[in-house]
Amino acid sequence: MISETDVMQIIVYAGNAKSLAMNAIKEAKGGEITEAKRILEESKDNLKIAHQHHTNILKTFASNPDEPVNMFLTHAQDHMMAAITATDFTKEFIELYEEIQELRTLIKENA
């Protein structure tokens, strides 16, 4: 049987990962690239934990194909996919803000 604890942990850790990813973008936008990268790593750590709980659920389905799927599990998976997307985009945003910061520095030096 699918553990409600595993399902809830996906929601909690995926939610944390998404929130952290959004905070990382905010830090990068403010020019705090090092802090943004640190927060992104923390986001990824939370996403790994969510993924571990998801793997536990997949193992349950693999050993018992008649296991029913419920809306709570679907909701948890939606949270995890949103967190994965946010984390992927955050990496790109940090790189863009870092490049903008470098270009601004070059412009000031050459002005």
ROZA-852807 format. One record per residue (C-alpha): x, y, z. Coordinates in nm, 3 decimals. Each point is the difference from the previous one (the first is absolute). Layout:
REM ROZA-852807
<r east="X" north="Y" up="Z"/>
...
***
This chain:
REM ROZA-852807
<r east="0.000" north="0.000" up="0.000"/>
<r east="0.119" north="0.351" up="-0.080"/>
<r east="0.115" north="0.185" up="0.307"/>
<r east="-0.180" north="0.330" up="0.055"/>
<r east="0.320" north="0.111" up="0.169"/>
<r east="0.193" north="-0.048" up="-0.325"/>
<r east="-0.265" north="0.193" up="-0.191"/>
<r east="0.001" north="0.285" up="0.252"/>
<r east="0.381" north="0.011" up="0.000"/>
<r east="-0.004" north="0.049" up="-0.377"/>
<r east="-0.230" north="0.299" up="0.044"/>
<r east="0.205" north="0.148" up="0.285"/>
<r east="0.345" north="-0.042" up="-0.154"/>
<r east="-0.109" north="0.089" up="-0.353"/>
<r east="-0.170" north="0.311" up="0.136"/>
<r east="0.317" north="0.093" up="0.186"/>
<r east="0.205" north="-0.057" up="-0.315"/>
<r east="-0.226" north="0.226" up="-0.207"/>
<r east="-0.001" north="0.276" up="0.263"/>
<r east="0.376" north="-0.015" up="0.032"/>
<r east="0.040" north="0.014" up="-0.378"/>
<r east="-0.213" north="0.315" up="-0.013"/>
<r east="0.207" north="0.152" up="0.282"/>
<r east="0.317" north="-0.082" up="-0.193"/>
<r east="-0.131" north="0.193" up="-0.301"/>
<r east="-0.077" north="0.298" up="0.225"/>
<r east="0.354" north="-0.008" up="0.141"/>
<r east="0.153" north="-0.023" up="-0.348"/>
<r east="-0.212" north="0.288" up="-0.121"/>
<r east="0.134" north="0.204" up="0.292"/>
<r east="0.356" north="-0.080" up="-0.104"/>
<r east="0.064" north="-0.258" up="0.272"/>
<r east="0.116" north="-0.274" up="-0.237"/>
<r east="0.195" north="-0.204" up="0.257"/>
<r east="-0.296" north="-0.005" up="0.236"/>
<r east="-0.234" north="-0.086" up="-0.287"/>
<r east="0.216" north="-0.300" up="-0.090"/>
<r east="0.007" north="-0.114" up="0.364"/>
<r east="-0.379" north="0.022" up="0.023"/>
<r east="-0.037" north="-0.187" up="-0.329"/>
<r east="0.210" north="-0.285" up="0.143"/>
<r east="-0.226" north="-0.006" up="0.306"/>
<r east="-0.298" north="-0.016" up="-0.236"/>
<r east="0.155" north="-0.295" up="-0.181"/>
<r east="0.061" north="-0.176" up="0.333"/>
<r east="-0.369" north="0.033" up="0.086"/>
<r east="-0.094" north="-0.125" up="-0.344"/>
<r east="0.218" north="-0.308" up="0.050"/>
<r east="-0.187" north="-0.085" up="0.319"/>
<r east="-0.335" north="0.042" up="-0.177"/>
<r east="0.128" north="-0.224" up="-0.278"/>
<r east="0.107" north="-0.268" up="0.251"/>
<r east="-0.354" north="-0.012" up="0.138"/>
<r east="-0.136" north="-0.015" up="-0.355"/>
<r east="0.232" north="-0.293" up="-0.071"/>
<r east="-0.141" north="-0.180" up="0.307"/>
<r east="-0.347" north="0.042" up="-0.145"/>
<r east="0.110" north="-0.126" up="-0.342"/>
<r east="0.146" north="-0.309" up="0.168"/>
<r east="-0.337" north="-0.062" up="0.160"/>
<r east="-0.167" north="0.019" up="-0.341"/>
<r east="0.263" north="-0.230" up="-0.150"/>
<r east="-0.062" north="-0.266" up="0.263"/>
<r east="-0.378" north="0.044" up="0.001"/>
<r east="-0.142" north="0.110" up="-0.338"/>
<r east="-0.354" north="-0.002" up="0.144"/>
<r east="0.089" north="0.280" up="0.242"/>
<r east="-0.260" north="0.276" up="-0.044"/>
<r east="0.109" north="0.349" up="-0.100"/>
<r east="-0.165" north="0.285" up="0.185"/>
<r east="-0.029" north="0.375" up="-0.046"/>
<r east="0.234" north="0.064" up="0.293"/>
<r east="0.278" north="-0.183" up="-0.184"/>
<r east="-0.080" north="0.185" up="-0.324"/>
<r east="0.018" north="0.327" up="0.190"/>
<r east="0.339" north="-0.096" up="0.146"/>
<r east="0.138" north="-0.090" up="-0.342"/>
<r east="-0.122" north="0.333" up="-0.135"/>
<r east="0.190" north="0.179" up="0.277"/>
<r east="0.313" north="-0.196" up="-0.082"/>
<r east="-0.019" north="0.077" up="-0.372"/>
<r east="-0.052" north="0.371" up="0.073"/>
<r east="0.303" north="-0.005" up="0.229"/>
<r east="0.213" north="-0.172" up="-0.263"/>
<r east="-0.100" north="0.262" up="-0.257"/>
<r east="0.064" north="0.287" up="0.241"/>
<r east="0.343" north="-0.138" up="0.090"/>
<r east="0.095" north="-0.045" up="-0.365"/>
<r east="-0.107" north="0.355" up="-0.087"/>
<r east="0.172" north="0.141" up="0.307"/>
<r east="0.334" north="-0.131" up="-0.119"/>
<r east="-0.051" north="0.183" up="-0.328"/>
<r east="-0.111" north="0.322" up="0.170"/>
<r east="0.304" north="0.000" up="0.227"/>
<r east="0.229" north="-0.040" up="-0.300"/>
<r east="-0.177" north="0.286" up="-0.179"/>
<r east="0.018" north="0.233" up="0.300"/>
<r east="0.365" north="-0.090" up="0.050"/>
<r east="0.072" north="0.089" up="-0.362"/>
<r east="-0.192" north="0.327" up="0.031"/>
<r east="0.202" north="0.085" up="0.308"/>
<r east="0.327" north="-0.072" up="-0.184"/>
<r east="-0.110" north="0.212" up="-0.296"/>
<r east="-0.093" north="0.290" up="0.227"/>
<r east="0.344" north="-0.020" up="0.159"/>
<r east="0.166" north="0.005" up="-0.343"/>
<r east="-0.207" north="0.296" up="-0.110"/>
<r east="0.094" north="0.197" up="0.313"/>
<r east="0.368" north="-0.085" up="-0.045"/>
<r east="-0.005" north="0.116" up="-0.362"/>
<r east="-0.209" north="0.312" up="0.052"/>
***
